[in-house]
Amino acid sequence: MPGPLAGFSLDEGAFLALLEKLIGESKWLQNNPPELVPVEDRAARHVLDVLTPLSVEEGGPLLVKHVTFVEGRGNIIVEYPGQPGGGVISFVGAHMDVVTANPESWSFDPFTLTRDGDKLAGRGVTDCLGHVALLAELFRQLGAARPALKTTVVGVFIANEENATLTGIGVDELVKQGLLDKCKEGPLYWVDTADSQPCIGTGGIAAWQLTAHGKLFHSGLPHKSINPIELAMDAVAEIQRRFYKDYGPAPQEERYGFATPSTLKPTQWSLPAGSINQIPGSATVCGDVRVTPFYDMDKVMASVRSYVADINAAPDALATGARGPASRYALPDEGLAGRVELKFFDNVGKGVACDLDSKGFKALVAAFTEVTGDCKPYSITGSLPCIRDLQEAGFDVQTLGFGKLAAYHANNEYAYLSDFVKGFRVLAALVDAFDEASKA
């Protein structure tokens, strides 16, 4: 028997009208403090314009709350009430902030929605304003149609997902204040991934900085210098060698289908100003450690610190001759030795492995199979903030999304309308599945 939402389909006109307004605000939603602090209420007001006319206060069925902890940076919680004992299904994670966009690097205005047939483009269309518009449309239709559901449906639109340097603003504070406790009564679907399939695993992340200290000297007399650039390169190579020995592919990674195992790699170099014929006194390398959720990040960081301590105990042991006979990392006659200094940045993130045996995951597989014809869950060592904390707080967290992974945080960000059409049906199928189960 068809479920109460079997006839629901995405109203493309309403969806695009809201999305156009949201993308139009994205210039003021960029999150990169202190230079760029978003004002998520600029997006929230458009969502509220859609939902408030269907709220209890206006004679509708929706319970709508605009929850603000920091002025201008509100969250929205919307609830379509079911019946007592009917359980809860929640859709969380659609965030109203975006990463930065430099108009000079784009082929079009990033802060205006662009459409070319099925293709939609603009900052936030994949991550994550497209999902904001999608969830708003789901609750608009629930409020307008008033289907008889036993299961309560909750939606949470959040602030401050793209940057964790400032806290107490978004989902972290909502959980702390107990405002999402009801969502523990059923699966919590985090709607902020991509490629129209379940993302069942993500990586933990720790960003690091390694500064090599040597001896500044004339490049024509390298034997009188300690070259910090070479020291940094050899130190990173040694750290990587030991990391991959200690943290190779974990057995569980095969079941979750991780695209890559845990990694440690450099991503940035910096040097003090100097002339080309001068060996500098220091060199700095930055990078990240990304580990699958089957490793404890605190232990990984402790291991990396121990690798650095061992290098500093005997830096010249790294000078194997591969960089020439004049390259040394200690000058005993001068009582000098090179050293490397490690720093981990704040806001270390934990990876997540979704519960593949939960009712929430099984329903997700069934919904995707019903709507798209198959279900191919995937895992990546990209990180999603917040969701490990939710999982540890007792929520059955599953993740999904309908943008394009290739467009995440990218120039010329894009998504496809047809994917959101299917995504809407996936969300409706999930609601129907849990409503039917609650009646059994």
C-alpha positions as CSV (number, residue, x, y, z in Angstrom):
1,M,0.0,0.0,0.0
2,P,1.4,3.4,-1.0
3,G,2.6,5.6,1.9
4,P,1.2,9.0,2.8
5,L,4.0,10.7,0.9
6,A,3.8,8.5,-2.2
7,G,2.3,11.4,-4.2
8,F,4.9,13.9,-3.1
9,S,7.3,15.2,-5.8
10,L,9.6,18.2,-5.9
11,D,7.9,21.4,-6.9
12,E,10.7,22.6,-9.2
13,G,9.4,26.2,-9.4
14,A,9.1,26.6,-5.6
15,F,12.5,24.9,-5.1
16,L,14.3,27.1,-7.6
17,A,12.6,30.3,-6.4
18,L,13.9,29.7,-2.9
19,L,17.3,28.5,-4.1
20,E,17.7,31.7,-6.2
21,K,17.1,33.8,-3.1
22,L,19.6,31.7,-1.0
23,I,22.4,31.9,-3.6
24,G,21.7,35.6,-3.9
25,E,22.6,35.9,-0.2
26,S,25.7,33.7,-0.4
27,K,28.1,36.7,-0.5
28,W,27.1,37.4,3.1
29,L,27.1,33.7,4.0
30,Q,30.9,33.1,3.4
31,N,32.5,31.6,6.5
32,N,36.2,32.4,7.0
33,P,36.7,34.3,10.2
34,P,37.9,36.8,11.2
35,E,37.8,38.3,7.6
36,L,34.4,36.8,6.7
37,V,31.8,36.1,9.3
38,P,28.5,34.9,7.9
39,V,25.1,36.3,8.7
40,E,23.1,33.1,8.4
41,D,19.9,34.9,9.2
42,R,20.0,36.4,5.7
43,A,19.3,32.8,4.5
44,A,17.1,31.9,7.4
45,R,14.6,34.7,6.7
46,H,13.9,33.2,3.2
47,V,13.4,29.7,4.8
48,L,11.1,31.2,7.4
49,D,9.1,33.0,4.7
50,V,8.3,29.6,3.3
51,L,7.6,27.8,6.6
52,T,6.0,30.4,8.8
53,P,2.7,30.6,6.9
54,L,2.2,26.9,7.6
55,S,3.1,27.2,11.3
56,V,0.8,26.5,14.2
57,E,0.7,30.3,14.9
58,E,-0.8,30.8,11.4
59,G,-3.2,27.9,11.7
60,G,-0.9,25.3,10.1
61,P,0.6,22.1,11.5
62,L,4.3,23.0,11.6
63,L,6.2,23.9,14.8
64,V,8.8,26.4,13.7
65,K,11.6,27.7,15.9
66,H,14.2,30.3,15.0
67,V,17.0,29.5,17.6
68,T,19.8,32.1,17.9
69,F,22.8,32.0,20.2
70,V,24.8,34.7,18.4
71,E,23.1,37.7,16.9
72,G,22.4,37.3,13.2
73,R,23.5,33.6,13.2
74,G,20.3,31.7,13.8
75,N,19.3,28.1,13.3
76,I,15.8,26.8,12.4
77,I,14.1,23.8,13.9
78,V,10.9,22.7,12.1
79,E,8.7,19.8,13.2
80,Y,5.7,18.1,11.6
81,P,4.1,16.3,14.6
82,G,3.1,12.7,14.4
83,Q,1.4,10.8,17.1
84,P,2.7,9.8,20.6
85,G,4.8,6.7,20.4
86,G,5.3,7.0,16.7
87,G,9.0,7.7,16.8
88,V,11.0,10.4,15.1
89,I,12.8,10.8,11.8
90,S,15.0,13.8,11.5
91,F,16.9,15.6,8.7
92,V,19.8,17.7,10.1
93,G,22.9,19.3,8.7
94,A,21.6,21.5,5.9
95,H,23.7,24.5,6.7
96,M,23.2,28.1,5.8
97,D,26.8,29.2,5.6
98,V,29.2,28.6,2.6
99,V,32.9,28.6,1.9
100,T,34.5,31.6,0.3
101,A,34.3,32.3,-3.4
102,N,36.6,34.7,-5.4
103,P,34.6,36.0,-8.3
104,E,37.9,36.5,-10.3
105,S,38.4,32.8,-10.3
106,W,35.0,31.9,-11.5
107,S,33.5,31.8,-15.0
108,F,30.4,33.5,-13.8
109,D,29.1,35.4,-10.7
110,P,29.3,32.9,-7.8
111,F,26.7,34.8,-5.9
112,T,23.9,34.5,-8.4
113,L,22.1,31.2,-9.3
114,T,22.8,30.2,-12.9
115,R,20.8,27.6,-14.8
116,D,21.8,25.9,-18.0
117,G,19.1,23.2,-18.6
118,D,19.5,20.7,-15.8
119,K,22.7,22.2,-14.5
120,L,22.5,24.6,-11.6
121,A,25.5,26.7,-10.5
122,G,26.5,29.1,-7.8
123,R,28.2,29.2,-4.5
124,G,26.4,26.8,-2.1
125,V,24.3,25.0,-4.7
126,T,25.9,21.7,-3.8
127,D,27.3,22.7,-0.3
128,C,24.8,23.3,1.1
129,L,22.1,25.8,0.1
130,G,20.6,23.3,-2.4
131,H,19.9,21.0,0.5
132,V,18.4,23.9,2.5
133,A,16.0,24.6,-0.3
134,L,15.2,20.9,-0.6
135,L,14.3,20.4,3.0
136,A,12.3,23.6,3.1
137,E,10.3,22.3,0.2
138,L,9.7,19.0,1.9
139,F,8.3,20.7,5.0
140,R,6.3,23.2,3.0
141,Q,4.6,20.2,1.3
142,L,4.1,18.5,4.6
143,G,2.5,21.6,6.1
144,A,0.3,22.2,3.1
145,A,-0.9,18.5,2.5
146,R,-1.1,17.6,6.2
147,P,-0.7,13.8,5.6
148,A,-1.7,11.6,8.5
149,L,1.6,10.4,9.9
150,K,2.3,8.5,13.1
151,T,6.0,9.4,12.9
152,T,7.1,12.9,13.8
153,V,9.4,14.5,11.1
154,V,12.0,17.0,12.3
155,G,14.2,19.3,10.1
156,V,17.1,21.3,11.4
157,F,18.8,24.1,9.3
158,I,22.0,25.0,11.0
159,A,24.5,27.9,11.2
160,N,28.3,27.7,11.3
161,E,29.1,24.4,9.7
162,E,32.0,25.5,7.5
163,N,34.3,26.7,10.2
164,A,35.0,25.3,13.7
165,T,37.2,28.1,15.1
166,L,34.1,29.7,16.6
167,T,31.7,27.5,18.6
168,G,28.4,27.8,20.5
169,I,26.6,29.0,17.3
170,G,25.2,26.0,15.5
171,V,24.5,22.3,15.9
172,D,27.0,21.9,18.8
173,E,25.1,24.4,20.9
174,L,21.7,22.9,19.8
175,V,22.9,19.6,21.2
176,K,24.3,21.1,24.3
177,Q,21.1,22.9,25.1
178,G,19.1,19.6,24.6
179,L,17.1,21.1,21.7
180,L,17.8,18.0,19.5
181,D,17.1,15.3,22.2
182,K,13.9,14.3,20.5
183,C,15.9,13.2,17.4
184,K,17.4,10.3,19.5
185,E,14.0,8.6,19.1
186,G,14.9,7.6,15.5
187,P,17.4,7.9,12.8
188,L,19.1,11.3,12.2
189,Y,19.9,11.9,8.5
190,W,22.7,14.4,8.0
191,V,21.9,16.0,4.7
192,D,25.2,17.5,3.6
193,T,27.0,15.0,1.3
194,A,26.9,14.4,-2.4
195,D,26.6,12.2,-5.4
196,S,23.1,10.9,-4.5
197,Q,24.2,7.9,-2.5
198,P,24.8,7.3,1.2
199,C,28.2,8.4,2.6
200,I,28.8,5.8,5.3
201,G,32.3,6.8,6.4
202,T,34.4,9.9,6.8
203,G,37.9,10.7,8.0
204,G,39.3,12.4,11.0
205,I,41.6,15.4,10.4
206,A,44.4,17.1,12.2
207,A,46.2,19.9,10.4
208,W,49.9,20.3,11.3
209,Q,52.9,22.7,10.8
210,L,56.5,21.5,10.8
211,T,59.2,24.2,11.0
212,A,62.8,23.1,10.3
213,H,65.5,25.3,11.9
214,G,68.9,25.3,10.3
215,K,71.7,27.7,9.7
216,L,71.5,30.6,7.3
217,F,74.6,30.8,5.1
218,H,75.9,31.5,1.5
219,S,74.7,28.8,-0.9
220,G,78.3,28.6,-2.3
221,L,79.4,27.2,1.0
222,P,76.7,24.6,1.8
223,H,79.1,22.6,4.1
224,K,79.0,25.6,6.4
225,S,75.2,25.6,6.5
226,I,72.3,23.4,7.7
227,N,69.8,23.6,4.9
228,P,66.3,23.7,6.5
229,I,64.5,23.1,3.2
230,E,66.3,19.8,2.8
231,L,65.9,19.0,6.5
232,A,62.2,19.6,6.2
233,M,61.9,17.4,3.1
234,D,63.8,14.6,4.8
235,A,61.9,15.0,8.0
236,V,58.5,14.8,6.3
237,A,59.7,11.7,4.4
238,E,60.7,10.0,7.6
239,I,57.5,11.0,9.3
240,Q,55.5,9.6,6.4
241,R,57.5,6.4,6.4
242,R,56.8,5.7,10.0
243,F,53.2,6.8,9.8
244,Y,52.3,4.4,6.9
245,K,54.0,1.6,8.8
246,D,52.0,2.3,11.9
247,Y,48.7,3.3,10.4
248,G,48.2,1.2,7.3
249,P,44.8,0.2,5.9
250,A,42.5,-1.0,8.7
251,P,40.6,-4.2,8.1
252,Q,37.2,-2.5,8.4
253,E,38.0,-0.1,5.5
254,E,37.2,-2.7,2.9
255,R,33.6,-3.2,4.2
256,Y,33.1,0.6,4.2
257,G,34.6,1.0,0.8
258,F,37.0,3.8,1.7
259,A,38.4,5.5,-1.4
260,T,41.8,5.9,0.3
261,P,43.4,4.7,3.5
262,S,44.7,7.0,6.2
263,T,47.2,9.6,4.9
264,L,49.7,12.2,6.1
265,K,51.0,14.6,3.6
266,P,52.3,18.2,3.1
267,T,50.1,20.8,1.4
268,Q,51.9,24.1,1.9
269,W,55.5,25.5,2.0
270,S,56.7,28.8,3.2
271,L,60.1,30.4,3.6
272,P,61.4,33.7,5.0
273,A,62.4,36.3,2.4
274,G,65.9,36.0,1.1
275,S,68.1,36.0,-2.0
276,I,68.4,33.0,-4.3
277,N,72.1,32.5,-3.4
278,Q,71.3,32.3,0.3
279,I,70.4,29.1,2.2
280,P,67.6,30.3,4.6
281,G,67.6,29.8,8.4
282,S,64.2,28.1,8.5
283,A,61.6,26.5,6.4
284,T,58.0,25.7,7.2
285,V,55.8,22.9,5.9
286,C,52.1,22.6,6.6
287,G,49.8,19.7,5.9
288,D,47.2,17.4,7.4
289,V,46.7,13.9,8.8
290,R,43.5,12.2,7.7
291,V,42.7,8.9,9.2
292,T,39.8,6.5,8.8
293,P,37.5,6.3,11.8
294,F,39.0,3.1,13.0
295,Y,42.1,4.9,14.4
296,D,42.1,7.1,17.4
297,M,43.3,10.6,16.4
298,D,44.8,11.3,19.8
299,K,47.0,8.2,19.5
300,V,47.9,9.2,15.9
301,M,49.0,12.6,17.0
302,A,51.0,11.2,19.9
303,S,52.8,8.9,17.4
304,V,53.7,11.8,15.1
305,R,55.1,13.8,18.0
306,S,57.2,10.8,18.9
307,Y,58.6,10.6,15.3
308,V,59.6,14.3,15.6
309,A,61.2,13.7,18.9
310,D,63.3,10.9,17.5
311,I,64.4,13.0,14.5
312,N,65.5,15.8,16.9
313,A,67.5,13.3,19.0
314,A,69.7,12.5,15.9
315,P,68.9,14.9,13.0
316,D,72.1,14.1,11.1
317,A,70.9,10.5,10.8
318,L,68.5,11.8,8.1
319,A,71.5,13.0,6.0
320,T,72.0,9.8,4.0
321,G,73.9,11.4,1.1
322,A,70.9,11.5,-1.2
323,R,71.2,15.3,-1.3
324,G,74.9,15.3,-1.9
325,P,78.0,15.0,0.3
326,A,77.8,18.6,1.5
327,S,74.3,18.3,2.9
328,R,74.4,17.8,6.7
329,Y,72.0,18.4,9.5
330,A,74.6,18.9,12.2
331,L,77.8,20.9,12.4
332,P,79.7,19.3,15.4
333,D,82.6,21.7,15.1
334,E,80.2,24.6,15.7
335,G,78.1,22.8,18.2
336,L,75.1,23.2,16.0
337,A,72.3,20.8,15.0
338,G,69.2,21.3,13.0
339,R,65.9,20.6,14.6
340,V,62.2,20.4,13.6
341,E,59.3,21.9,15.5
342,L,55.9,20.3,15.2
343,K,52.6,22.1,15.9
344,F,49.1,20.7,15.6
345,F,46.4,23.3,14.9
346,D,43.2,23.4,17.0
347,N,39.9,21.9,15.9
348,V,41.0,18.4,15.4
349,G,38.1,16.4,13.8
350,K,37.1,12.8,14.3
351,G,36.0,10.5,11.5
352,V,32.7,8.6,11.5
353,A,31.7,5.1,10.6
354,C,27.9,4.9,10.3
355,D,26.2,2.0,11.9
356,L,25.6,-0.4,8.9
357,D,23.3,-2.6,11.0
358,S,20.9,0.1,12.2
359,K,17.3,0.5,11.0
360,G,18.3,4.0,9.8
361,F,20.9,2.6,7.3
362,K,18.7,-0.2,6.1
363,A,15.9,2.2,5.4
364,L,18.4,4.4,3.5
365,V,19.5,1.6,1.3
366,A,15.9,0.7,0.6
367,A,14.9,4.3,-0.3
368,F,17.8,4.8,-2.7
369,T,17.1,1.5,-4.3
370,E,13.5,2.3,-4.7
371,V,14.1,5.8,-6.2
372,T,17.3,5.4,-8.2
373,G,17.4,1.7,-8.9
374,D,20.4,0.9,-6.9
375,C,22.4,1.9,-3.8
376,K,26.2,2.2,-3.7
377,P,27.4,3.6,-0.4
378,Y,30.8,5.2,-0.3
379,S,33.4,6.4,2.2
380,I,36.0,9.1,1.9
381,T,38.6,10.6,4.2
382,G,37.1,14.0,3.7
383,S,35.8,15.3,7.0
384,L,32.3,16.3,8.2
385,P,32.3,18.4,11.3
386,C,29.8,17.7,14.1
387,I,28.5,14.3,13.2
388,R,31.0,12.2,15.3
389,D,29.9,14.3,18.3
390,L,26.3,13.5,17.4
391,Q,27.0,9.8,17.1
392,E,28.8,9.8,20.5
393,A,25.9,11.7,22.0
394,G,23.6,8.7,21.1
395,F,22.2,9.7,17.7
396,D,21.9,7.1,14.9
397,V,23.6,9.3,12.3
398,Q,23.4,8.4,8.6
399,T,24.6,10.8,5.9
400,L,23.3,11.6,2.4
401,G,23.2,14.4,-0.1
402,F,22.4,15.2,-3.7
403,G,25.0,17.7,-4.9
404,K,28.2,16.8,-6.8
405,L,31.3,15.7,-4.9
406,A,33.5,17.1,-7.7
407,A,32.0,20.6,-7.0
408,Y,32.5,20.7,-3.3
409,H,34.3,23.9,-2.2
410,A,35.3,24.3,-5.9
411,N,35.3,27.2,-8.3
412,N,32.2,27.1,-10.6
413,E,30.3,25.0,-8.1
414,Y,27.4,23.2,-9.6
415,A,24.7,20.6,-9.1
416,Y,21.9,19.1,-11.2
417,L,18.2,19.8,-10.7
418,S,17.4,16.2,-11.6
419,D,19.4,14.9,-8.7
420,F,17.4,17.1,-6.3
421,V,14.2,15.8,-7.8
422,K,15.3,12.2,-7.0
423,G,16.6,13.4,-3.7
424,F,13.2,14.7,-2.7
425,R,11.7,11.3,-3.5
426,V,14.4,9.6,-1.3
427,L,13.5,11.8,1.6
428,A,9.8,11.1,1.1
429,A,10.4,7.4,0.9
430,L,12.3,7.5,4.2
431,V,9.5,9.2,5.9
432,D,7.0,6.7,4.5
433,A,9.2,3.7,5.6
434,F,9.5,4.8,9.2
435,D,5.8,5.8,9.4
436,E,4.8,2.3,8.1
437,A,7.2,0.7,10.6
438,S,5.7,2.7,13.5
439,K,2.3,1.2,12.7
440,A,3.5,-2.4,12.8
